[in-house]
Amino acid sequence: MENKKSFNVTFYLLIVPVLLWLVLLIVLPHIDLLVSSFKIENDNGDMVFSLDNYIAFFKHKIYWLTFVKTAAYAIGVTILAFVITFPIAFYLTKVISKKNAAFLVLLLLIPLWVGELVTVYGWMVLLGDHGIINHFLMTLGIIDKPLNMLYTNFSMIIGLLYMSMLFMVVPVMSTLESLDDSLIEAASDLGASKWAIFTRIIIPYSMPGIVSGAIIVFMLVIGDYLAPNILGGKSSLWFTEQIYNEFLSTFNWNEGAAFGFLLLMLSSGIIWLALKLSGQKLEKVGS
Amino acid sequence: MFMKKVLLGAIVVALSSSAMAKETLKIITWKGYAPKALVKQFEKETGIDVQVTYSNNEEMVAKLRATRGAGFDLAQPSQDRITAVQKKHHIYQPIDYSKVNTDQLITSMVDAVKKNTNVDGKGYGVPHVYGTTGMIVNKKNAPDAKDWSDLWNPKYKGKISYRLKRPILIATAFGMGEDPFALYGDKAAYQKLIDKVEKKLIEAKPLVKNYWTSGDTQVEIIKSGDADVISGWDAKGWSVHKINPDIDFIAPKSGALGWIDTFAIPAKAKNVEGAYKWINFIMKPKNAAMITNASNYGTASKDASNFLNEDIKADFERSFSKEDIDNIKWHPPVPDGFESIEAKALDRIKAAK
């Protein structure tokens, strides 16, 4: 009895700060935002309940088209991140020794220590008309006019990839690590081609890692603000930028709140769809 | 257990008493408006502890709106951004002009700001610094760029940049020979004008290198040579001129846009007396001149010109002739609802191909 009681006290002592944190700093503000997303100002200046904020999103082409564009880019970047990082993850887990791999993973992590803003400015220095890459190519005589790389979709995608790629490597590596090498050997002994081994054994086995990596990358990219804003060109209106504008330029917090929830719901919807299509379960991916 | 409680109690008492002993003044302002040296001097003279938060017009309003005017004792919004927000959200309190040492300020500016920040017969702002938005031009590569209309001159294709915010809409209207400020009383006519401006800027979009987004990116794009003709702030243009004499600020022929940043006191300010002390301290000629010498912004302090560096005067005279000064278009207060007209247009321009 005594023992159980003291367990309870400690349990509550530990849970209370967590609950307070969750409720006060996350749940309550979200409820407040949700409520305000259903309110509009009528002609008398009073706040009344309405669905107009949500209807506006579907009615004005500029809003939903921006979201569709943002989502399409986010999916594209996620696929690119997979294509680029899968060989890296495979190399780190299956090809080289554990000790070397640990060192290389550390190298991969370094850009994360610097912070996104600094890396974004770093890319500006590299990609500008008078930047390092153009200067190098022109000195070598490969090109005679600077390539227009900065402030284009190209530079934006590079920036987005650079900050999110690592979140694909880590989960994929952790599933690949548990893949028994003898499976590959057995398939090879039974005469499977390299391509067959890759598509029928390695990919299906690492699917949970790929999907959880893809979810993280997709969410990071679709919710990013910096890279599209600074590296993206003059036409790169990102959906997060529109939310920012509603809050800070037009002072229409209600519309901004509605957009925020639309972003949350629509991107969750896309992930749900992707899980269905790939036949994965969220519980399995999450573990 | 008992000891712990005593200790804890002692700490709480010590912390709260030390907090009580020192009066604080919380200021939300722009970078460069509250230099460290002046903060230190003020703290020494008055014993008030000053805490400075850096911000901009949009964030200032958003922050004060979220707290309904609490959390800061002094804010520094632009004079044209006060009335609409005040009418709707009541985040400021009226200025008691008898507590402001107006003798040391330029009278015409005080009166103009009082008028432009008027809500229900009360003024809400005291002028601090002013400046203009015009153009920063690389004179070696674009010697003929003289007016806002050069921001859509095909001659400078791929070498043009501006910030896609409300000043460029206003500037474009002036560049097209219109007067947007004259339409501030007529929402429908203003909407029509903005539609026209939107069409012009979408048409001209292929000529633009990129839209700059901040004071830093503005300097970066002209300094790096990525653009030759950009919209920009006078102080920024002059600071680049010191590094590269080919680049300079110019007042566009159809009129530079003038802004005045003010002191305004939030509705729930805790240290109102301290706020007035700060205003009167910072506007002393010597102190005001110190800010201008460091940042190049013009000051509303009357006798500050006696303490200005020579090169500051030279900068101003190089960019502004007598007519240019008379032609400055000072931002009148933005009527309620106009900013959402502009924001929609800006979104459509940004999204256009």
Chai-1 contact restraints between the chains, C-beta under 6 A:
chainA,res_idxA,chainB,res_idxB,connection_type,confidence,min_distance_angstrom,max_distance_angstrom,comment,restraint_id
A,I62,B,D347,contact,1.0,0.0,6.0,A-B,restraint_1
A,I62,B,R348,contact,1.0,0.0,6.0,A-B,restraint_2
A,I62,B,A351,contact,1.0,0.0,6.0,A-B,restraint_3
A,G128,B,S224,contact,1.0,0.0,6.0,A-B,restraint_4
A,D129,B,D226,contact,1.0,0.0,6.0,A-B,restraint_5
A,H130,B,S224,contact,1.0,0.0,6.0,A-B,restraint_6
A,H130,B,G225,contact,1.0,0.0,6.0,A-B,restraint_7
A,Y151,B,N210,contact,1.0,0.0,6.0,A-B,restraint_8
A,K234,B,V208,contact,1.0,0.0,6.0,A-B,restraint_9
A,K234,B,N210,contact,1.0,0.0,6.0,A-B,restraint_10
A,K234,B,Y211,contact,1.0,0.0,6.0,A-B,restraint_11
A,L237,B,K350,contact,1.0,0.0,6.0,A-B,restraint_12
A,L237,B,A351,contact,1.0,0.0,6.0,A-B,restraint_13
A,N245,B,A343,contact,1.0,0.0,6.0,A-B,restraint_14
A,L248,B,E58,contact,1.0,0.0,6.0,A-B,restraint_15
A,L248,B,A62,contact,1.0,0.0,6.0,A-B,restraint_16
A,S249,B,A343,contact,1.0,0.0,6.0,A-B,restraint_17
A,T250,B,E339,contact,1.0,0.0,6.0,A-B,restraint_18
A,T250,B,S340,contact,1.0,0.0,6.0,A-B,restraint_19
A,T250,B,A343,contact,1.0,0.0,6.0,A-B,restraint_20
